[in-house]
Amino acid sequence: MENLHDKRKVYEKSQLIESEIKQNPIEQFRDWFLDANESPEVSEANAMAVSTVEEDGCPRTRMVLLKAYTHEGFIFYTNYNSRKGKAIENNHKACLHFFWPNLERQIIIKADLEKVAENLSDGYFHSRPKGSQLGALVSPQSQPIPNREFLEKKLKDLENEYENVEVPRPEHWGGYLAKPYEIEFWQGRPNRLHDRIIYTLEGLDWKISRLAP
Ligand SMILES: Cc1cc2nc3c(=O)[nH]c(=O)nc-3n(C[C@H](O)[C@H](O)[C@H](O)COP(=O)(O)O)c2cc1C
């Protein structure tokens, strides 16, 4: 057995205290997201883990990129026929997770997922580089495929087909809006006495509590 018992880090970069936080968690998210996005030590601040629950009752997690956030929630784009898309059809609940190690911060968001309006998906799809647009057409995301050549051949064919033509957004590709009802902010602190502030939606109001680390 290789044990990692002595592998630990002292968290001491910052603090999260009630007198300094925002009353609205999306505004608090914004403060922390901007810190992460501006930090040269964080390479993809908008990368987040999204867990969905599959039919066997087990959660499954994968990374996606946050592409927008508003007072309504958090938006990411994917293939609606993918494994996550199928899980979401059966259970629209998700957990979103951000971890920015260099800032010693994590955010855990419980949310209800819904598809975004088609015009929003169209707008984002067409803003992507053409290669990424074609990639969405090429890939039957989460399906078994015979080999890598299958993808490369399909890409070549589509590159020819759409050489001077706008690539249409496939119907099965688009965004999800994750509407939060609970958001926890975690700031690492010395001696494992970390700060945990949790916002819970009660009716239209966000209730703020501190959790023990
Ligand atoms: C940093 C990172 C960002 C990713 N962003 C996305 C994304 O925005 N949308 C997406 O569909 N897949 C994205 N992926 C790939 C997913 O993790 C995953 O492999 C894919 O969506 C299929 O997941 P599923 O089979 O669980 O549906 C990303 C992977 C990584 C590592």
The ligand as an SDF file (V2000), in Angstrom:
LIG
                    3D

 31 33  0  0  0  0  0  0  0  0999 V2000
  -12.1270   20.6980  -18.8810 C   0  0  0  0  0  0  0  0  0  0  0  0
  -13.1970   19.9580  -19.6480 C   0  0  0  0  0  0  0  0  0  0  0  0
  -14.2380   20.6660  -20.2220 C   0  0  0  0  0  0  0  0  0  0  0  0
  -15.2540   20.0170  -20.9120 C   0  0  0  0  0  0  0  0  0  0  0  0
  -16.2990   20.7410  -21.3980 N   0  0  0  0  0  0  0  0  0  0  0  0
  -17.3460   20.1030  -21.9590 C   0  0  0  0  0  0  0  0  0  0  0  0
  -18.5120   20.8430  -22.3380 C   0  0  0  0  0  0  0  0  0  0  0  0
  -18.6060   22.0720  -22.1530 O   0  0  0  0  0  0  0  0  0  0  0  0
  -19.5400   20.1460  -22.8870 N   0  0  0  0  0  0  0  0  0  0  0  0
  -19.4920   18.7850  -23.0730 C   0  0  0  0  0  0  0  0  0  0  0  0
  -20.4530   18.2200  -23.5830 O   0  0  0  0  0  0  0  0  0  0  0  0
  -18.4110   18.0710  -22.7170 N   0  0  0  0  0  0  0  0  0  0  0  0
  -17.3430   18.6970  -22.1510 C   0  0  0  0  0  0  0  0  0  0  0  0
  -16.2440   17.9710  -21.7420 N   0  0  0  0  0  0  0  0  0  0  0  0
  -16.2650   16.4960  -21.9310 C   0  0  0  0  0  0  0  0  0  0  0  0
  -17.1010   15.8700  -20.7930 C   0  0  0  0  0  0  0  0  0  0  0  0
  -16.3300   15.7830  -19.6110 O   0  0  0  0  0  0  0  0  0  0  0  0
  -17.6350   14.4610  -21.1540 C   0  0  0  0  0  0  0  0  0  0  0  0
  -16.5830   13.6200  -21.5560 O   0  0  0  0  0  0  0  0  0  0  0  0
  -18.6960   14.5080  -22.2530 C   0  0  0  0  0  0  0  0  0  0  0  0
  -19.5860   15.5990  -22.1110 O   0  0  0  0  0  0  0  0  0  0  0  0
  -19.5080   13.2140  -22.2700 C   0  0  0  0  0  0  0  0  0  0  0  0
  -20.0960   13.0550  -20.9900 O   0  0  0  0  0  0  0  0  0  0  0  0
  -21.3000   12.0190  -20.7280 P   0  0  0  0  0  0  0  0  0  0  0  0
  -20.9770   10.7540  -21.4780 O   0  0  0  0  0  0  0  0  0  0  0  0
  -21.3000   11.8140  -19.2420 O   0  0  0  0  0  0  0  0  0  0  0  0
  -22.5700   12.6600  -21.2110 O   0  0  0  0  0  0  0  0  0  0  0  0
  -15.2070   18.6040  -21.0570 C   0  0  0  0  0  0  0  0  0  0  0  0
  -14.1430   17.8860  -20.4820 C   0  0  0  0  0  0  0  0  0  0  0  0
  -13.1670   18.5520  -19.7880 C   0  0  0  0  0  0  0  0  0  0  0  0
  -12.0620   17.7410  -19.1410 C   0  0  0  0  0  0  0  0  0  0  0  0
  1  2  1  0
  2  3  1  0
  2 30  2  0
  3  4  2  0
  4  5  1  0
  4 28  1  0
  5  6  2  0
  6  7  1  0
  6 13  1  0
  7  8  2  0
  7  9  1  0
  9 10  1  0
 10 11  2  0
 10 12  1  0
 12 13  2  0
 13 14  1  0
 14 15  1  0
 14 28  1  0
 15 16  1  0
 16 17  1  0
 16 18  1  0
 18 19  1  0
 18 20  1  0
 20 21  1  0
 20 22  1  0
 22 23  1  0
 23 24  1  0
 24 25  2  0
 24 26  1  0
 24 27  1  0
 28 29  2  0
 29 30  1  0
 30 31  1  0
M  END
$$$$
